[in-house]
Amino acid sequence: MGPPRSKKRRPTFRRLLKTSGVKLENKLKNRQQKKENVAKKQRKEQKKLRQAVKDAAIRTPRPLETYRKRPEEEEDEEFLESLPTDMMEDEDLQRMTTMARQASFITRDLSSCGPVHSGKRRSSEVVRSYEKVPRKMARTEEKEVIHLLPIKDKTGVIPQSVERVVPKQPEEEDEEEEAADEPEESENEGEPESSTALTAEQREQLRVHKINEKKLLIAGLGSAVISDPYSNIKRVKELRGMLMESDPCVAVTVRKLVMVSLMEIFKDITPTYRIRPLTPEEKAAKVKKDTQQLREFEEGLVSQYKFYLEDLEQTIKDWKQKKKKRSQAVGFQSYLGLAEVAIRCLCELLLALPHFNFHNNIVVVLVPLMNDPVKKVSGMCCDAFRKLFQQDKMGGASLATVRVISGLVKSLNYTVKPEVLRTLLSLRIKEVEMKKDIEDTAPKKRFMNNKEKKKNLSRMQRKWKKAEEKLEKELLEAEASESKEKKIKLHTETLNIVFLIYFRILKKAQKSVLLPAVLEGLANFAHLINLEFFDDLLNVLQNLIQSGDLTNRESLHCIQTVFTILSGQGDVLNIDPLNFYSQLYKMLPRLHAGVPNDDIIIVLRCLDAMLTRRKKQVTLQRAMAFVKRLSTLSLHVLPNASVGILAANRATMHAFPKCDFLLDNEVQGSGFFLPELDEPEHCNAQNTALWELHTLQRHYHPVVRRLAVHLCQGAPSEGSAALGVDLSRRSPVELFNIYSVKDMTFNPPVAPPGTKKKDRFVVGATLLDAELQRQAESILAATEQTELDFNITHTHTHTHTPNTDTHTHTQ
């Protein structure tokens, strides 16, 4: 028979597990708060006791103790022993002294705390009662006793315990409380003295030392977050706290470092999806531990990212408003530097995290800065939005940006920088690029051919395979068409806003500085303009050209816009824009090798739309007039422009084969050529010849020479005079860019001279000066030398005799 069971029902392990964790946390918090209150009360009492001990005159000798005491306890015991003991009996005093020597109530030794009849209990009951005692007892002020598992031998249970010294936190808190009121004044007064006492070199060394310490701290926090973002997301808050650095000598540098470090951290730990807030039902539902950790990480990330963006925005606002802070850690002169770093961080986040939360907020902050008077700031923002437009395939971020730009232009009454509108030229709204993007994003599925099916599959399997492939094809088409429809919808909405901006400026601000950017944008997106706007737009552009207020470049953009529309959707319209042909023909002689040389690329685009694509609507007289005037223009432009113009003439001669009349000297028809007339239809270009090609055959650029020889032979596609693949398969615009001399480099490079300067005078050479030639011949005849070396120094000694002058040459 075993020992009888205890009547008291022990709690089962399952019931213990069901104990609420919240209760345990509350119990621990209450216990901690109670300890703090007791410690605070004890500190106040000890403070009073110390003051009383200082004033006490009578002191008794300390009793000998077997353990080491803390200084405060020694002082307390001195005070207690100094109190009179007349009211205490001798027996009571002796009993208390004995208890103090045992000290079981201090050390909490279980061996001396048991009841008197504990020996009568069974050994199992002893173990059971010990297990009921908590492992960690309440901390005492002096030391903490940690009870370990007991050892059991023949004699019984031997308890085990370890003492751990508690750090002296109360003393440090006391010192902080005592010094809380005094140091502020002393620091404020002492800082100028210490700074003035140091030399400039020492101050700089101190500053470098502080900056290095801050760098190490930033690096430690950043590496901790990046190494384990789920556990260390709270470290981001510590880093954000360093944005409020108050030390004046390092505040600016530390804030800049923290801004850039946080930007890199967010770029690294941010997920590739947008984080949405949880619904109340999702919060109430029970989830796995990993899911809960992920939710806490996402919530912390979004909140810290939001606060970080707010800090950057506040830095920019302080710079714009010249707002003086109370701390005065940063001067007015440093506001611009901090704001530039903040703007750069926002630009990086704009490009790196277009899918993440608060992207539209970043757009709203940066778009007004595109029009900032500080050139560096506006250039930084414009470049960021150009890159955003170029990398945005679907068009969501572009649409949000264009909306904000439209509101900015309208609110400022069209008084913005032209660079703001020129960023719109980088929008990826072209049909070819859209198709290419869909091909890149759509998954490629390979289907089996008939031979593979017959070889590997049975008849029934082939039947099922055919139905399966048909279904997969339909699914792929549906997916691609859905993404394509979504993209086209976004692009259409974006273009509507862009054209709204352009048409408002054409209607209300024709004489503003934005007109060149508007005309350039219209020329760029002309193939996407709706035909219902074409009549009004054509009249506006014609009036602008005829007004004479436009520069060459602006007029060329107007012409390019008109002919891009006519060669695209406008080819169904029966319109002959003869006036625009005349305007371009009249404008060509104004171009030259100076600044207008870059405008020739627009001329090449216009010629492609006016002559090559519309060859059925253009007369031969008009084409020959343009070929003649372009040949004349190629004589006084840079080599890349000459190459482009000659390539355009080649394309025109292929489109109009009868232009080879210009290669003969014979006159075709009546009249004679009128080069000064600005009407291409009536200048009689058929009665002239392309004599410029013979001049260009002696051009210093080898490609110009090749093209001139090729055109003189009638621009053949085959034979010895035909062009190579490197020239024949490239458009005039491509050739213009390939052979550009913008960077002061020639393509192909200029070969170095082959002959070297002669350093010896050879017999037989003749000098231009007859006197020098006579002297040289006489010297050569006298010395009988066959060669005269001019690199060797000669010493002339003159000896005069009464009869003759003798010249003696010595080397």
C-alpha positions in Angstrom: 0.0 0.0 0.0 1.3 3.3 -0.9 0.9 6.5 1.0 -2.7 7.8 1.3 -3.7 10.5 -1.1 -4.0 14.0 0.1 -7.6 15.1 0.5 -6.8 18.5 -1.1 -7.2 18.2 -4.8 -4.0 19.2 -6.7 -4.5 21.4 -9.8 -3.8 19.4 -13.0 -1.3 20.4 -15.6 -4.0 21.2 -18.1 -5.7 23.5 -15.7 -2.4 25.3 -15.0 -1.9 25.8 -18.7 -5.3 27.5 -18.9 -4.2 30.1 -16.4 -4.5 33.5 -18.1 -1.3 35.1 -19.2 -2.8 38.5 -18.7 -3.3 37.8 -15.0 0.4 36.8 -14.7 1.5 40.0 -16.5 -0.7 42.1 -14.2 0.6 40.3 -11.2 4.2 41.0 -12.2 3.4 44.6 -13.0 1.8 45.2 -9.6 4.7 43.5 -7.9 7.2 45.6 -9.8 5.2 48.8 -9.0 5.0 47.8 -5.3 8.8 47.2 -5.2 9.4 50.6 -6.8 7.1 52.4 -4.3 8.8 50.6 -1.4 12.2 51.4 -2.7 11.2 55.1 -3.2 9.9 55.2 0.4 13.1 53.6 1.7 15.2 56.0 -0.2 13.5 59.0 1.4 13.7 57.4 4.8 17.4 56.6 4.3 18.0 60.2 3.2 16.5 61.5 6.5 18.4 58.9 8.5 21.7 59.9 6.9 21.0 63.5 7.7 20.2 62.5 11.3 23.3 60.3 11.6 25.5 63.2 10.5 24.0 65.3 13.4 24.2 62.5 16.0 26.9 63.1 18.6 26.9 59.7 20.4 28.0 56.7 18.4 28.4 53.2 19.7 30.9 50.7 18.3 29.6 48.4 15.6 29.0 44.7 16.5 31.1 42.2 14.7 29.3 40.6 11.8 30.1 37.5 9.7 28.8 39.0 6.4 29.7 42.2 4.6 27.2 45.0 4.7 26.4 47.8 2.4 27.4 51.3 3.5 23.8 52.4 3.9 23.0 49.4 6.2 26.0 50.2 8.3 24.8 53.8 8.7 21.3 52.5 9.5 22.6 50.1 12.1 24.8 52.8 13.7 21.6 54.9 14.0 19.6 52.0 15.4 22.3 51.1 17.9 22.5 54.7 19.0 18.9 54.6 20.1 18.2 54.0 23.9 17.4 50.4 24.9 16.0 51.2 28.3 12.5 50.3 27.3 13.5 46.8 26.3 13.9 43.9 28.7 17.2 41.9 28.8 15.5 38.7 27.8 13.9 40.3 24.7 17.1 41.8 23.7 18.9 38.5 24.1 16.2 36.7 22.0 16.4 39.3 19.2 20.2 39.0 19.2 20.0 35.3 18.8 17.5 35.7 15.9 19.8 38.2 14.2 22.7 35.7 14.4 20.6 33.0 12.8 19.3 35.5 10.2 16.9 32.9 8.8 14.2 35.6 8.1 16.7 37.6 6.0 18.3 34.8 4.0 15.0 32.9 3.7 16.7 29.6 4.5 14.0 26.9 4.3 15.9 24.6 6.7 15.2 26.9 9.6 11.8 28.1 8.6 9.9 24.7 8.9 7.4 23.9 11.7 8.4 22.0 14.8 6.9 18.7 13.9 8.2 18.6 10.3 10.3 15.6 11.0 7.2 13.4 11.6 6.0 13.9 8.0 6.7 11.4 5.3 9.5 12.1 2.8 7.0 12.4 -0.1 5.1 15.0 1.8 8.3 16.9 2.4 9.1 17.0 -1.4 5.5 18.0 -2.2 5.5 20.9 0.3 8.9 22.0 -1.2 7.5 22.0 -4.7 4.7 24.3 -3.6 7.2 27.0 -2.6 7.9 29.4 -5.5 11.4 29.1 -7.1 12.1 32.8 -7.0 11.5 34.6 -3.7 10.8 38.3 -3.3 13.9 40.4 -3.6 15.4 41.9 -0.6 17.1 45.2 -0.6 20.6 43.7 0.0 20.7 40.4 -2.0 18.5 38.0 -3.9 18.5 34.3 -3.1 17.7 32.1 -6.1 16.5 28.6 -5.0 17.6 25.7 -7.1 16.2 22.2 -7.2 16.9 20.3 -3.9 19.2 17.3 -3.4 17.8 14.2 -1.7 19.9 11.7 0.2 19.5 9.2 3.1 19.2 12.0 5.6 16.4 13.8 3.7 16.0 16.8 1.5 18.9 19.3 1.3 17.8 22.6 -0.2 20.1 24.4 -2.7 20.3 28.2 -3.2 22.5 30.8 -4.9 22.9 34.4 -3.8 23.0 37.1 -6.5 24.2 40.6 -5.7 21.6 43.2 -6.9 23.0 46.3 -8.7 22.8 49.5 -6.8 20.1 51.2 -8.8 18.4 53.1 -6.0 21.7 54.9 -5.3 22.0 56.0 -8.9 18.4 57.1 -9.0 19.0 59.1 -5.8 22.0 60.8 -7.3 20.0 61.6 -10.5 17.1 63.0 -8.4 19.5 65.1 -6.3 21.3 66.4 -9.4 18.1 66.9 -11.4 17.7 70.6 -10.5 21.3 71.7 -10.3 23.1 70.5 -13.5 20.9 72.4 -16.0 22.2 75.7 -14.8 25.7 74.4 -14.4 25.7 73.0 -17.9 24.3 76.1 -19.5 27.0 78.1 -17.7 29.8 75.6 -18.0 29.5 74.9 -21.7 30.8 78.3 -22.9 33.6 78.1 -20.4 34.7 74.7 -21.5 34.3 75.5 -25.2 36.3 78.7 -24.8 39.0 76.9 -22.8 39.6 74.5 -25.7 41.6 75.5 -28.7 40.1 75.3 -32.2 42.1 72.1 -32.9 40.8 70.5 -29.7 37.3 71.4 -30.5 37.6 69.9 -33.9 39.0 66.7 -32.5 36.2 66.5 -30.0 33.7 67.0 -32.8 35.2 64.3 -34.9 35.2 62.0 -31.8 31.5 62.6 -31.2 30.6 62.1 -34.9 32.5 58.7 -34.9 30.6 57.6 -31.8 27.3 58.6 -33.5 28.3 56.7 -36.6 29.0 53.6 -34.7 25.7 53.9 -32.9 23.8 54.4 -36.2 25.7 51.5 -37.8 24.9 49.2 -34.9 21.2 50.0 -34.9 20.9 49.8 -38.7 22.7 46.4 -39.0 20.4 45.1 -36.2 17.3 46.1 -38.1 18.5 44.7 -41.4 19.7 41.4 -40.0 16.4 40.7 -38.2 13.7 43.2 -39.2 10.8 41.2 -37.5 12.4 41.3 -34.1 14.2 44.6 -34.2 11.7 46.9 -35.9 11.6 48.9 -32.7 15.2 49.9 -33.2 13.9 52.1 -36.1 12.3 54.3 -33.5 15.6 54.8 -31.7 17.1 55.8 -35.0 14.3 58.3 -35.6 15.0 59.7 -32.2 18.5 60.7 -33.4 16.8 63.0 -36.0 16.3 65.4 -33.0 20.0 65.5 -32.2 20.5 68.6 -29.9 24.3 68.8 -29.7 25.0 72.0 -31.8 28.5 70.9 -32.9 27.3 67.6 -34.5 23.5 68.1 -34.9 23.6 68.8 -38.7 25.9 65.9 -39.6 24.1 63.4 -37.4 20.7 64.3 -38.8 21.9 63.9 -42.3 23.5 60.6 -41.6 20.3 59.3 -39.9 18.1 60.5 -42.8 20.2 58.6 -45.3 20.5 55.5 -43.1 16.8 55.3 -42.5 16.2 55.6 -46.2 18.5 52.7 -47.0 16.9 50.6 -44.2 13.4 51.2 -45.5 14.4 50.4 -49.1 15.9 47.1 -47.8 13.2 45.8 -45.4 10.1 47.0 -47.2 8.0 44.2 -48.7 7.1 44.1 -52.4 3.4 44.6 -51.7 1.1 47.3 -50.2 0.2 46.9 -46.5 -3.5 47.5 -45.8 -4.9 48.0 -42.3 -6.5 45.0 -40.6 -10.3 44.9 -40.2 -11.8 44.4 -36.7 -12.8 40.8 -37.6 -9.2 40.0 -38.7 -7.8 41.5 -35.5 -10.3 39.4 -33.3 -9.5 36.2 -35.1 -7.0 33.8 -33.7 -3.9 33.3 -35.8 -0.6 31.4 -35.7 2.4 32.8 -33.9 4.3 33.5 -37.2 1.3 35.3 -38.6 0.9 37.4 -35.5 4.7 38.3 -35.7 4.3 39.3 -39.3 1.3 41.5 -38.5 3.2 43.2 -35.7 6.1 43.8 -38.1 3.9 45.2 -40.8 2.1 47.5 -38.4 5.3 48.8 -36.9 6.9 49.2 -40.3 4.0 51.3 -41.7 3.9 53.5 -38.6 7.6 54.1 -38.5 7.7 54.8 -42.2 4.9 57.3 -41.9 6.7 59.1 -39.0 9.9 59.1 -41.0 8.2 60.8 -44.0 6.6 63.3 -41.7 10.0 64.2 -40.3 11.4 64.7 -43.8 8.4 66.8 -44.7 8.8 68.9 -41.6 12.5 69.5 -42.4 11.6 70.8 -45.8 8.8 73.0 -44.3 11.3 74.5 -41.8 13.6 75.4 -44.6 10.8 77.0 -46.7 9.3 78.9 -43.8 12.7 79.8 -42.2 11.2 78.6 -38.9 13.4 79.0 -35.9 13.4 76.1 -33.5 13.5 76.5 -29.7 16.5 74.3 -29.2 18.5 76.3 -31.7 20.7 73.3 -32.3 20.7 74.0 -36.1 21.3 77.5 -37.5 19.5 79.1 -40.5 22.4 78.5 -42.8 22.2 74.7 -42.3 18.5 74.5 -43.2 19.2 74.3 -46.9 21.7 71.4 -46.5 19.3 69.4 -44.3 16.4 70.1 -46.8 18.5 68.9 -49.7 19.3 65.6 -48.0 15.6 65.2 -47.1 14.5 65.9 -50.7 17.1 63.4 -52.0 15.8 60.8 -49.6 12.2 61.4 -50.8 13.3 61.1 -54.4 15.1 57.8 -53.7 12.0 56.4 -52.0 9.8 57.7 -54.8 11.7 55.6 -57.3 12.5 52.6 -55.1 9.0 52.1 -53.5 6.3 53.1 -56.0 4.1 50.2 -54.9 4.3 50.9 -51.1 2.1 52.9 -48.8 2.2 56.8 -48.8 3.6 57.0 -52.4 1.1 59.6 -53.3 2.0 61.6 -50.3 5.6 61.7 -51.5 4.4 62.9 -54.9 2.4 65.7 -53.3 5.5 66.9 -51.4 7.9 66.7 -54.3 5.8 68.1 -57.2 5.8 71.8 -55.9 9.6 71.5 -55.4 10.0 71.0 -59.2 9.2 74.7 -59.5 11.6 75.8 -56.7 13.9 78.7 -57.3 16.9 76.8 -56.1 18.2 75.1 -59.2 19.7 72.1 -57.4 16.4 71.3 -55.7 14.2 71.6 -58.8 16.7 69.7 -60.9 16.8 66.8 -58.4 12.9 66.6 -58.3 12.6 66.8 -62.1 15.1 64.1 -62.7 13.3 61.8 -60.1 10.0 62.2 -61.9 11.6 61.6 -65.3 13.0 58.3 -64.1 9.6 57.5 -62.5 7.8 58.0 -65.8 10.4 55.9 -67.7 10.2 52.9 -65.3 6.4 53.0 -64.7 5.0 50.3 -67.0 1.4 50.1 -65.8 0.8 53.8 -65.5 -0.6 54.2 -62.0 2.2 56.3 -60.5 2.4 58.4 -63.7 -1.3 59.2 -63.5 -1.1 60.3 -59.9 1.9 62.5 -60.7 0.3 64.1 -63.8 -2.8 65.0 -61.7 -0.7 66.8 -59.1 1.3 68.6 -61.9 -2.0 69.8 -63.5 -3.2 71.2 -60.3 0.1 72.9 -59.6 0.1 74.6 -63.1 -3.4 75.8 -62.7 -3.0 77.1 -59.2 0.1 79.1 -60.1 -1.7 80.6 -63.1 0.7 79.0 -65.6 3.8 80.7 -64.1 5.9 77.6 -63.7 9.3 76.6 -65.0 9.3 75.0 -68.5 11.3 72.0 -67.0 8.1 71.0 -65.1 6.3 70.4 -68.4 9.3 68.9 -70.1 9.3 66.0 -67.6 6.0 64.9 -69.2 8.0 64.1 -72.4 9.3 61.0 -70.5 5.9 59.4 -70.2 5.8 55.8 -71.5 2.6 56.2 -73.6 3.4 54.6 -76.9 1.6 51.7 -78.4 4.8 49.8 -79.3 6.1 50.0 -75.8 2.8 48.8 -74.4 2.8 45.7 -76.6 6.4 45.0 -75.7 5.5 45.3 -72.0 2.6 42.9 -72.3 4.8 40.3 -74.1 7.4 40.7 -71.3 4.8 40.3 -68.5 2.6 37.6 -70.1 3.7 34.0 -69.2 5.0 32.1 -72.2 3.4 28.7 -72.6 4.8 26.1 -75.0 2.3 23.8 -76.6 3.0 20.4 -78.1 3.0 20.0 -81.9 1.2 17.2 -83.8 4.3 14.9 -84.1 4.9 15.0 -80.4 1.3 14.3 -79.6 1.1 11.2 -81.9 4.4 9.9 -80.5 3.7 10.4 -76.8 -0.1 10.4 -76.3 -2.9 8.0 -77.1 -6.0 9.0 -79.0 -8.0 9.9 -75.9 -5.1 11.7 -74.4 -4.7 13.8 -77.5 -8.4 14.7 -77.4 -8.1 15.8 -73.8 -4.8 17.6 -74.5 -6.4 19.6 -77.4 -9.3 20.7 -75.2 -6.9 21.6 -72.4 -4.6 23.7 -74.7 -7.6 25.5 -76.1 -8.7 26.4 -72.6 -5.2 27.6 -71.6 -4.9 29.7 -74.7 -8.2 31.4 -73.9 -7.1 32.0 -70.3 -3.8 33.5 -71.4 -5.5 35.8 -73.9 -8.0 36.9 -71.3 -5.2 37.6 -68.8 -3.2 39.6 -71.3 -6.2 41.5 -72.6 -7.3 42.3 -69.0 -3.8 43.8 -68.2 -3.7 45.5 -71.5 -7.2 47.1 -71.0 -6.2 48.3 -67.6 -3.0 49.8 -68.9 -4.7 51.5 -71.8 -7.4 52.9 -69.5 -4.7 54.4 -67.2 -2.7 55.8 -70.2 -5.8 57.3 -71.8 -6.7 59.1 -68.5 -3.1 60.3 -68.2 -3.0 61.6 -71.8 -6.3 63.5 -71.3 -4.8 65.4 -68.4 -1.6 66.1 -70.3 -3.5 67.5 -73.3 -5.7 69.5 -71.0 -2.6 71.2 -69.6 -1.3 71.8 -73.1 -4.6 73.2 -74.5 -5.1 75.5 -71.6 -1.7 77.1 -72.1 -2.4 77.4 -75.9 -5.7 79.1 -75.2 -4.8 81.3 -72.2 -1.1 81.8 -72.1 0.3 81.8 -75.7 3.1 84.3 -74.9 4.3 82.5 -71.8 7.7 80.8 -71.4 5.8 77.4 -71.4 4.9 77.6 -75.1 8.1 75.9 -76.3 7.6 73.0 -73.9 3.9 72.7 -74.9 4.8 72.6 -78.6 7.5 70.0 -78.0 5.0 67.9 -76.0 2.4 68.2 -78.7 4.9 67.1 -81.3 5.9 64.1 -79.1 2.3 62.9 -78.4 0.8 64.1 -81.7 0.1 60.5 -82.9 -2.2 60.0 -79.9 -4.3 63.2 -80.3 -7.9 62.6 -81.0 -9.1 63.7 -84.4 -11.9 65.8 -83.0 -9.3 68.3 -81.7 -7.4 68.5 -85.0 -9.2 71.3 -86.8 -9.0 73.7 -83.8 -5.4 72.7 -83.2 -4.4 73.2 -86.8 -5.8 76.7 -86.8 -4.0 77.6 -83.6 -0.7 76.3 -84.8 -1.0 78.1 -88.1 -1.7 81.4 -86.4 1.2 80.9 -84.1 3.6 80.4 -87.1 2.3 83.3 -89.1 2.5 85.6 -86.1 6.3 85.6 -86.4 6.8 85.5 -82.6 8.1 82.0 -82.5 11.7 80.9 -82.7 13.0 78.4 -85.2 12.7 75.6 -82.8 9.1 76.4 -81.8 8.1 76.8 -85.4 9.7 73.4 -86.2 7.7 71.8 -83.3 4.5 73.2 -84.7 5.2 71.8 -88.2 6.2 68.4 -86.7 3.0 68.3 -84.7 0.9 68.9 -87.8 2.6 66.3 -90.0 2.8 63.7 -87.3 -1.0 63.9 -87.0 -1.4 63.8 -90.8 0.8 60.8 -91.2 -0.9 58.9 -88.4 -4.7 59.1 -87.6 -5.1 62.1 -89.9 -4.3 60.3 -93.1 -8.0 59.9 -93.6 -8.4 63.6 -93.8 -8.2 65.2 -97.3 -6.0 68.2 -96.3 -2.9 69.6 -98.2 -1.0 71.7 -95.7 0.9 73.6 -98.4 1.5 76.5 -96.0 3.5 74.4 -93.6 5.7 73.1 -96.5 6.4 76.7 -97.4 7.2 77.6 -93.8 9.7 74.8 -93.5 11.3 75.5 -96.9 11.6 79.2 -95.8 13.2 78.2 -92.5 16.0 75.9 -93.8 18.5 78.7 -94.7 18.4 80.0 -91.2 20.0 76.9 -89.8 23.8 76.7 -89.5 26.7 75.1 -87.6 26.1 77.1 -84.5 23.4 76.7 -81.9 20.6 75.8 -84.5 22.6 72.7 -85.5 20.7 70.8 -82.9 17.4 71.8 -84.5 18.2 69.8 -87.6 17.1 66.6 -85.8 13.6 68.1 -85.8 13.9 69.0 -89.5 14.8 65.4 -90.2 11.7 64.1 -88.4 9.6 66.6 -90.3 11.1 65.6 -93.6 10.3 61.9 -92.9 6.7 62.8 -92.2 6.3 65.4 -95.0 8.1 63.7 -97.9 8.6 60.0 -97.3 5.4 59.0 -95.6 3.2 61.4 -97.7 4.9 60.7 -101.1 1.5 60.2 -102.8 0.3 63.6 -101.7 3.5 65.5 -102.6 4.4 66.8 -106.2 7.7 66.1 -107.9 8.5 69.9 -108.1 8.1 70.2 -104.3 10.4 67.2 -103.6 13.1 68.4 -106.0 13.0 71.9 -104.4 13.6 70.4 -100.9 16.4 68.1 -102.2 18.2 71.1 -103.7 17.8 73.4 -100.6 18.9 70.6 -98.3 22.0 70.0 -100.4 22.9 73.7 -100.0 22.2 73.5 -96.3 24.6 70.5 -95.9 27.6 72.7 -96.9 27.5 74.9 -93.8 26.4 72.6 -90.9 28.4 70.2 -88.7 29.3 66.8 -90.1 26.6 64.9 -88.2 24.0 67.2 -89.6 25.5 66.8 -93.1 25.3 63.0 -92.8 21.6 63.2 -91.6 20.6 65.6 -94.4 22.3 63.5 -97.1 20.6 60.4 -95.8 17.3 62.3 -95.9 18.0 63.2 -99.6 18.8 59.6 -100.3 15.4 58.6 -98.9 13.7 61.3 -100.9 15.4 60.2 -104.1 14.2 56.6 -103.5 10.7 57.8 -102.9 10.8 60.1 -106.0 13.1 58.3 -108.6 12.7 61.2 -111.1 14.7 63.4 -108.8 17.8 62.1 -110.7 17.1 65.0 -113.1 19.1 67.1 -110.6 22.2 65.0 -111.4 22.3 66.2 -115.0 23.2 69.5 -116.5 20.3 69.5 -119.0 17.4 71.8 -118.4 14.0 70.2 -117.9 11.2 72.5 -119.1 11.0 76.3 -119.2 12.3 78.9 -116.9 15.4 79.0 -114.6 16.0 78.2 -111.0 15.1 80.9 -108.4 17.0 80.0 -105.3 15.8 83.0 -103.3 12.1 82.2 -103.8 10.5 80.7 -100.7 7.8 78.7 -102.6 8.9 75.2 -103.4 6.3 74.7 -106.0 7.4 77.7 -108.2 11.2 77.9 -107.8 11.9 75.8 -110.9 14.2 73.4 -109.1 14.2 71.0 -112.1 16.4 73.5 -114.0 19.4 73.3 -111.6 21.9 70.6 -110.6 23.3 69.3 -107.3 26.8 70.8 -107.7 27.1 70.7 -103.9 27.7 67.0 -104.1 31.0 67.5 -105.9 32.1 69.9 -103.1 31.1 67.4 -100.4 33.2 64.7 -102.1 36.2 66.7 -100.7 34.8 67.0 -97.2 37.1 66.2 -94.3 34.6 63.7 -92.8 34.8 60.3 -94.4 31.1 59.4 -94.1 30.1 62.7 -95.7 32.4 61.8 -98.6 30.9 58.3 -98.9 27.3 59.6 -99.0 28.2 62.4 -101.5 29.8 59.8 -103.9 26.8 57.5 -103.4 24.3 60.3 -104.3 26.3 61.4 -107.4 25.9 57.8 -108.7 22.1 58.1 -108.3 21.8 56.4 -104.9 21.9 52.8 -106.1 20.9 50.0 -103.9 23.3 47.5 -105.4 26.7 47.6 -107.1 30.0 49.1 -106.2 28.5 52.5 -105.4 26.0 51.1 -103.0 26.2 51.9 -99.3 27.2 49.4 -96.6 24.8 48.0 -94.1 26.0 50.4 -91.4 24.7 53.4 -93.3 21.9 52.1 -95.5 19.8 50.5 -92.7 19.8 53.4 -90.4 17.4 56.4 -90.4 18.6 60.0 -90.8 17.8 60.7 -87.1 19.9 57.7 -86.0 22.9 58.8 -88.2 22.6 62.3 -86.8 23.0 60.9 -83.2 25.7 58.4 -84.1 28.0 61.0 -85.7 27.3 63.7 -83.2 30.2 66.0 -82.1 28.5 67.2 -78.9 31.3 65.8 -76.7 34.0 67.2 -79.1 34.8 63.7 -80.3 34.8 62.6 -84.0 33.3 59.4 -85.2 35.3 57.8 -86.8 38.3 59.3 -85.0 40.7 61.5 -87.0 43.8 59.6 -88.1 47.1 61.2 -86.9 49.4 62.8 -89.5 51.6 60.2 -91.3 54.7 62.4 -92.1 57.2 63.7 -89.5 59.0 66.9 -89.5 62.5 66.7 -91.2 65.3 67.4 -88.8 68.1 67.2 -91.4 68.9 69.3 -94.4 69.6 67.1 -97.5 71.6 68.2 -100.5 69.5 69.1 -103.4 66.9 71.0 -101.4 66.3 74.6 -102.5 65.8 77.5 -100.1 63.4 80.2 -100.9 65.9 83.0 -100.1 68.5 83.2 -102.8 71.1 84.7 -100.5 70.8 81.8 -98.0 70.9 79.3 -100.9 74.1 80.8 -102.2 75.7 80.7 -98.7 74.7 77.1 -98.1 76.1 76.1 -101.5 79.4 77.8 -100.8 79.7 76.2 -97.3 78.9 72.8 -98.7 81.5 73.2 -101.5 84.1 74.4 -99.0 83.7 71.6 -96.5 82.9 68.9 -99.1 80.2 67.5 -96.9 77.3 65.6 -98.5 74.9 66.2 -95.6 74.4 69.1 -93.2 73.0 68.3 -89.7 71.0 71.2 -88.2 70.5 69.4 -84.8 74.1 69.7 -83.9 75.3 73.0 -82.2 77.9 74.9 -84.3 80.5 77.2 -82.8 81.5 80.1 -85.2 85.0 81.5 -84.9 85.7 84.6 -87.0 89.4 85.4 -87.9 90.0 88.6 -89.6 93.1 89.1 -91.9 94.0 92.3 -93.8 93.3 90.7 -97.1 90.5 88.1 -96.6 88.0 86.9 -94.0 88.5 83.3 -93.0 85.6 81.5 -91.3 86.6 78.5 -89.2 83.9 76.1 -88.1 84.5 73.8 -85.3 82.1 71.3 -83.9 
